[in-house]
Amino acid sequence: MTDLGADLLLGRVLSFTADPFTAGPEAARQDEAVLIADGHVQAVGAADALRRAHPQARVTDYGDRLISAGFIDAHVHYPQTAIIASWGKRLIDWLNSYTFPEEMRFADPAYAAEVADRYLDLTLAHGTTSVCSYATIHPASVDALFTAAQARGQRLWTGKTCMDRNAPEGLRDTAQSAYDDSAALLAKWHGVDRLSYVVTPRFSPTSSPEQLEALGALWAANPGCLMQTHLSEQLDEIDWVKGLYPQARDYLDTYEAFGLLGRGGLYGHAIHLEDREKARLREMDASLIHCPTSNTFIGSGLFDMGGLKAAGHRIGLATDTGGGSSFSMLRTMAAAYEVGQLKGRPLHPAELWWLATQGSAQSLLADDRIGNIAPGMEADLVVIDLASTPAIAQATARASDLWQALFPTIMMGDDRAVHAVWIGGQQRLPGQS
C-alpha cells in the first residue's frame, strides 16, 4: 500500500473487541482515526500518529461524528420494497394480499432491475452496506439484485425463492426446477466480486417434502453457501406446518429431516421455539435472525434475545423489508430495544450497535471480512451525525459518555443521521455539509 491511494478518516471511530452481550460495554473500543486503502482498513488509532505515518493520505475530518462499520441487514425481501407499510394483516393474509401479487411482477426483468436499484439506494441512504435478501421464484429477480449490488461494489447475499405449493399459479416452481434454477444461478454468481448465493426455500408451507429434499441436496453439494428460510414466526403458521408435516417432531424438524439444518443456516424470526428446537439450533451453530419491526407490525410475538444469547446462539438483526416497517437499521435497533423491554431484558446501546454490525456479520459467517473496523477488514463504513435533529441534539448535549450520546440516535434517528457511507473503501454517499 502507498499513501497516494489511501484515505484517512478522522472522527469518533467505534469498533468491538468482543461481544458486549458477554463482555459488557467495555467490549467497544474508541479511536480517533481510521486509514483505508485498497478496499480495506489498514490501520486504526490516534489521529496525530496516523497523520505523521501517512502524510500523503487524503484526509477527511468528520469532527465529532461517529465512524462505524456499515450496517448489515441479515434478512430482507427486496421484492417487497413497494409494499412496505401496507395496512393490517397477519402473516398468511399478508402473503396472499400483498406479497404474492407484488412478487408476480418480478417476471419482468425490467421491473426487477428497477426495484433492485431503488431498494439498494434506499438502504444505502440509511447506512446499510450489506444485505442478505430473498428474491422471487424468477431467476431474473436474482440477476437484478446481484447486478445492482455489483455496480455499487457491495457485499451481498441473495437467492431464488423456491415455492412449489400453497402459492398462486405463476409463483410456483417444482422440486426439479427449483434445484436446476438455483444451481445455475449459484454457478453464475457465487463468489463473483463480493457476491454470494444463498439456497432459499421460502418456508415449509410453500415447499413440498420433495422440494425441501432437493434444496437440501443442493446445499450439501455447495457447503460454502448459506441457506435461508423462515421459522416459527406466528402461532397459526406453526399449526399450519404441523398439519402439512404430521410426521415432524416440530417446525425445525421439517428442515432438519431434509438436510436444511446446519451452520450457515439462517432462520428468520424464530420467536416461538420449542426446547428441542433451541437445543438443536445451538448444537448445529445455526443463525437466528431477529426482525423486530416486522414482528410487532405483523403481530407475530416477542423474540427472546436475552434467553437465546445467554444460551450461546448466533443471532443477527434485520429489517425484514417489507413485512418490517422501515428500511433503517437505526429504527430496527430501536424496535429491538422495545421488544427487549417487553421481555424484561433491555438491550444496552453497545449490544444494539453490535447486533446491527458484528452480530449480523457473524450470523452470515462473514465477521472476518465485514461488521467491524480493524486492520484487514473490508472498508464498509457509515458516518453517523449524533446531533442530526434538534430533538436528538438536545438529548446528546446532556450525554456524559458515548452510549448516552449514541442512544438518542438509536431511538429517534433516521436517514438524516447518516452523514456519509463508504463501501469497499469508496465513498458512495458523500458527507453533507
Secondary structure, 3 states (H helix, E strand, C coil): CCHHHCEEEEEEEEEECCCHHHHCHHHEEEEEEEEEECCEEEEEECHHHHHHHCCCCEEEEEEEEEEEECEEEEEEEHHHHHHCCCCCCCHHHHHHHHHHHHHHHHHCHHHHHHHHHHHHHHHHHCCEEEEEEECCCCHHHHHHHHHHHHHHCCEEEEECEECCCCCCCCCCCCHHHHHHHHHHHHHHHCCCCCEEEEEEECCHHHCCHHHHHHHHHHHHHCCCCEEEEEECCCHHHHHHHHHHCCCCCCHHHHHHCCCCCCCCEEEEECCCCCHHHHHHHHHCCCEEEECHHHHHHCCCCCCCHHHHHHCCCEEEECCCECCECCCCHHHHHHHHHHHHHHCCCCCCHHHHHHHHHHHHHHHCCCCCCCCCCCCCCECCEEEECCCCCHHHHHHHCCCCCHHHHHHHHHHHCCHHHEEEEEECCEEEECCCC
